[in-house]
Amino acid sequence: MLKKDLILRNPLKLIGTDEALLQSGAFCAVTARAGVGKTAFLVQIALYNQLRGKNVLHISLTDPVRKVDLWYREVFRRLSEKYRVQPMDHLWEEILPHRFIMTFRVEGFSAPILEERLNNLSEQGIFSPRLIIIDGLPFDKDLGPQLSGLKQFCRENDFQVWFTVRTHRHEDPGPDGVPVPLAPVFDLFDVVLQLQPEGQEIHVNALKGANSDTKELSILLDPSTMLLLDS
Amino acid sequence: MKGDIENIRNIGISAHIDSGKTTLTERILFYTKRIHAIHDVRGKDGVGATMDSMELEKERGITIASAATFCEWNNHEINIIDTPGHVDFTIEVERSLRVLDGAVLVLCSVGGVQSQSITVDQQMKRYRVPRIAFINKCDRSGANPARVIRQLREKLGHNAVAMQIPIGLEGEHQGVVDLVTMKGLTFEGAHGEAVNSGPIPEELLDEAREKREELLDAVSIFSDELTEAILEEKEIEERLIYEAIRKGTLTRELTPVFMGSAYKNKGVQPLLDGVARFLPCPRDVRNEGLDMAHDEAPVELVADPKAPVVALAFKLEEGQYGQLTYIRVYQGSLSKGDTVINVRTGNKVKIGRLVRMHADQMEDIESIQAGFIGALFGVDCASGDTFVAPGLNISMTSMYVPDPVISLAIVPKDNNAQMNIAKALNRFVKEDPTFRSFVDDETGETIIEGMGELHLEVYVERMRREYKAEVKTGAPRVRYRETITQLAEFDYIHKKQTGGAGQFGRVAGWIEPVPGEEFVFENKVTGGAIPTQYIPAVEKGFKECMAKGPKMEYPVTGVKVVLNDGASHSVDSSDMAFKAAAKGAFREVYGRAKPVIHEPIMKVVVETPNEFQGSVMGSLNQRRGLIVGSQDEGVMSVIEAEIPLSEMFGYSTVLRSLTQGKAQFTMEFATYREVPKFIAEELAKKAAETKQHVA
């Protein structure tokens, strides 16, 4: 299978979060309990963007660079096996320059620091992202001011941002279905997707934006491979 | 051997450059009465400061950094195994880690955990080596052992727990408080040889109690008995705490941390107690060999002196009386007069003289049992060879040796050096299979090859130092490779009729890329189109073409040859004719298979203060580097990148000037990758010029 086919087979198009539909500075979130597959989901979003030649900045506040890199290698390997991409190594090397990983300690991460780092990268012509993934931001803390600052910065620079939001089993969502940790900053988000394990399947539900009229999107996350599938 | 295996400790002392490994090793040998005087690495007259430890050792006539130095402490026999200080990937580093059962990780109380400590620690993790840590230089200005413990947790992921707290820091450093015995330890006498145990200084009591609580909390998970005693608020026996710490250390779930100042003779004896108490004996460690008869499948070895012997030659040393081969016996025992087999060569070896090395002398012994380390005299072997009892086919090391990625031409400065170079190279290639040397037929130069710039520098330095061979070196050259990118078919006839017997051979089939393999040959000829006896000659012909690619004369890899047809002549066909046919076919088909050049890519990790992050990234980017990512770690950042080796020459100087010497980097081979077109064109141009020059 060729790269083009792989892009066309992208199940994410069913979500309707194609960047053309989103305004600059759009915030998207994927929410789920620990271990359900938030990182795997976002890595797939990143990989499909890389395949289309778009630069992705992956920021992790929990894992070291090596582990994040391993996530990408593993998800890419599974995708290649599933869609029989040949030769896999060539395609990997082709998309690799479209990714940059940054890791921070939670307390060391802020919008001004990110701005400083990104300016440094783009001024030297090293890397300019279009999509930013932020994995591990603790939403149970007061993030309002930080996220507002970040949104402003992303709007000015035309970045789209995806966040992982961890929910807890013991916390019931609000009456509108919004997970508790996300409720205070829900307004800042344009798209919110929820990964919901049901039996042997993990369903992707839209809580906001995307094709949220339909609520349950026709897309699943396969728990054995962590790959997204058309349902 | 007099010892009981329970009392044996085979340990390594691993340290970042300048964290005081030499001083600590020397103090250990002094307190264990292996040497009788202490000299400073940095002498007051400043002479010592410029001398490196190897020269210092020579001057004193001792070998504190010999492959394995034996000493005794509290009825324990300790073998200190030298772990090479450089971090370039070499089989030598990996091999020495294999021989260790446990290690002491030495850290500087000012510098803390630095990038090199991270690399060495990762290697130890890979070999599942239990560790205890020693925070050295507590007498230095800026000493902060608590910060280093935090770094051990955060940067290295150790469950580090303080066994002690310092009594005073920097200029006030007096000794340590032992958190198990709750005593203050101070060190007196000219060289700190008298350990005084007294009450904890008043001002440290609260801190000591708090830290002891932390210690008990961390270790109680390893002992139900200890947990019970804590819950019931009973008097806690020291034995219980030690047992729990040992258990945690052996499973690598706990790293006990000691501290002091080796230079000021403080804290070394408690560290030795820690080695004896917490690090494993050979029986605590699971060792595996590789079954060569079953595709290198792992086989567990038992530390039973009665089992058939399996021993590893881990280091060779040129001594006064010839080659000394250091060995570790993993299973069975090796006795004088035994006949064993060298697995690599298949040769029988008769064991003559067996010795055990002390710091400055050797002792003849009758046998070496499982778990013990000793040395053999007069055995011709290479480092990494395995000796086994007849009938066994187990190797301690894989036969896979990575190909060198860099080469360097060396020219002797004088006649004397010429002789010594030959001796040195002969020894080095035996010691280290990743180091190779040969004479270039075309230029007549001696070429050395290895796994990195530093790897080769170390050997050039050793030639100078150990063999008095002064050499001039050329510019390092990268080992490029050629490979093909698409399938191409061949049908080639080799025919020669020039009087006398003729030559005839026809070969047909295809070549295709096979990533991850060097060379694969598949015979699909049916119906005897090529008689079976000529097939090996065809394979040989193709294989010989791999040594020098037709494109740029670099070695060719990743090629699969499928032979599916051909023809022969009853009189004119021969092995030679088919070999020539294969060579002709390869030359003819190679260009159609779209050959490309591959270059070695190194994984580079730079640790830099945050303020230089931008300029370091810029410097990596300029080197055709692919920056994988950056990791913010408080005041420091770690940048990981993949960079072609050809761009990394002289990078240490660049990095030093960019960061005021505050950044460091490590580099190891990662993969081979296709070179960009403009580089390929440059290489082609250079190759053409060289050819012209040689012609």
Interface residues (C-beta under 8 A of the other chain):
Chain A: H58 P64 V65 R66 V68 D69 P87 D89 E93 L96 P97 F100 I101 M102 T103 F104 R105 G108 F109 I113 R117 N120 L121 Q124 G125 I126 F127
Chain B: P513 P515 Q613 G614 M617 G618 N621 L626 I627 V628 G629 S630 Q631 D632 E633 G634 V638 E640 R673
